Each structure stands twice: as C-alpha cells, then as structure tokens.
Amino acid sequence: MMNGVTGCVCHLILLIATAGVLGFAPRGVSSPTRLERGLPQQATSTRTELFATTNKQVEITFPSQDDAAAMGIRDWPQQFHSKSWSESVAEGLLVSRYVLSGNGRITVDYYDENDDKQRISGQRVYAGTLVEVDGEANIFWDVESDDGMIVLTPNYEEGGKLLLVGGALAVFCAGLIIGSGNL
C-alpha cells in the first residue's frame, strides 16, 4: 500500500516541480526580461521594426533561426487561436509572443514614457514575428489565416487548464490511495 501512496505523491510533487521549472505561471505573470534570459538588450534580427520611443514599450522583431534558438523560443508553450482575441499587460510586466504559424494583424494600445496613450494599429504579424510589450498595454490580435494562428509564449498562461489537470490528478491519486486500502 505504501508504494502506491508514495508513487502518487512523488508524481504529484514531480508535476508541481516541473510546472515551476518550465515557467508555467498563471495569466498576468510576466516573461523574463532579456537580461534575465541572459540576452543583450537588443537581439540580433534579420529585420527589426521598432514602434516606440526611447523606452521601447513595444518592439516587433523577426529574429533569425539562430537567435530564436538562443532565446529558447521553440521550447515555449503554444496557444492556438482560430479567431481574434485580446490580452492586457499590467504595468511593470514584460510579455513576449512569437508567431509560430499563421498570420494576421495586431493593434497595441500602450503608454509612452510621458504617460501619453499611443496606438500601433494594424501591424502585420506572420510566422517568425516576435512581439514584446513592456508595461501597461492592450494587445488586439486579428487572425487572418483560415488555419488559425499558433503563438508561443514563455509562460503557460492558461492557468485554469493547469489547475483542472492538477485537480484531476489529485482526485485520481486519492482514488488510488482509497482503492489500495481495500486490497
């Protein structure tokens, strides 16, 4: 009986530890900054379009395959979107989004260094686009691909699903513990 309980507890601990190591976090938790990732403030890109003032609140780049690999982008969790969506970025947070497949347009409402509201409207995004937003902003994504859009994020931001899976695992483990007592 003890082996089943110990195994279940070990699996639960492993799940929780893995979630922390992989950077899974509830919605609204920021991605690591460039310096925290061990990267220079400006990544080398094949093409860069900068939409902000000297504060660089919004940066849209197209990193080369080597740069994307160095940033670990291909290891980020995926989000699939078949239709348009929006997201909010809280003050003091930095979020990164990498378009793996699909195309569309984004509109970003943000505040510049003078706290004046600014807007980048209808900017095209497609496979290979990295969008980084630093500070309070609203991002509106318009999916134009019939096949939808796959966006990679450095954090697991669908915390509700993670909690659902964790809860189901806990119920399963409890069933194993109760069931093993009847043997």
Disulfide bonds with the S-S distance in Angstrom:
Cys8-Cys173 2.05
